[in-house]
Amino acid sequence: MLKARSAGLIIKMLKLGVNIDHVATLRELRRGIEPEPVFAALVCQANGADSIVVHLREDRRHIKERDLCILKEIVKIKLNLEMSVAADIVQIACKVKPDQATLVPEKRQEITTEGGLDVIANFKKIKQALNKLESQGIELSLFIDPDKKQIDAAKKVGVGMIELHTGRYADAKNEKEQDKFFKELEIATHYAKTKGLVVNAGHGLNYYNVYRVAKIKGIEELNIGYSIVCRAVLVGLERAVKEMKALMQ
Ligand code: PXP
């Protein structure tokens, strides 16, 4: 883990994994060649991202196998592949060998990942996928809800790392609800740490709600995608318009 030295103290720096799926979503709107997710990954890398995250979905709605292969060759920071336990996806992951694989649940009709993996109900399937990925030297993580039973199951299935689903906290309708789901994340983080697990978190985090989660002691990495890509559109628009206007003159 990255550490910063300040006045003799060693401070653990919270890491940021940038999910670039939605750069590919934009590309797929026109089925064209831009924006190129690999270029986006390089910009993230040059600006402090600690890892690049992509989800190779079974329906390939955004990231394609080609993106994954090029990212693996080009990106120097950690490449974290979010993936289901589907046999063909496991096979691709074993071939490409990202630094890390994060197993997530996947439903065809969902807009984005809904809920964490049910490790208890899918124990055998998850174990089989983990065994294959582990044999290729890929670091493993499970995306789970902040729930003690799921944390116990993650430990039992043999992973050393989990990513807590922050969606309930992020989607809270009011302050009271947000407090409740925040507490849930704090308790789950503490519990997972007592079990010796590395704890990451993500989903639905944005420029307004990240602050509280970033302060939870024990969380090592936050994985954030949608809100960063959304903000990039707005903060980048001024330059994009000026460049076009200049070209036209
Ligand atoms: N972590 C996991 C496991 C995810 O599936 C996603 C969404 O792909 C994220 C983090 C990032 O979520 P968001 O795009 O809402 O920031």
Residues whose N, C-alpha, C, O or C-beta is under 5 A from the ligand:
A	BS01	PXP	N19 H55 V104 T113 F143 G202 H203 G204 L205 N223 I224 G225 Y226 S227
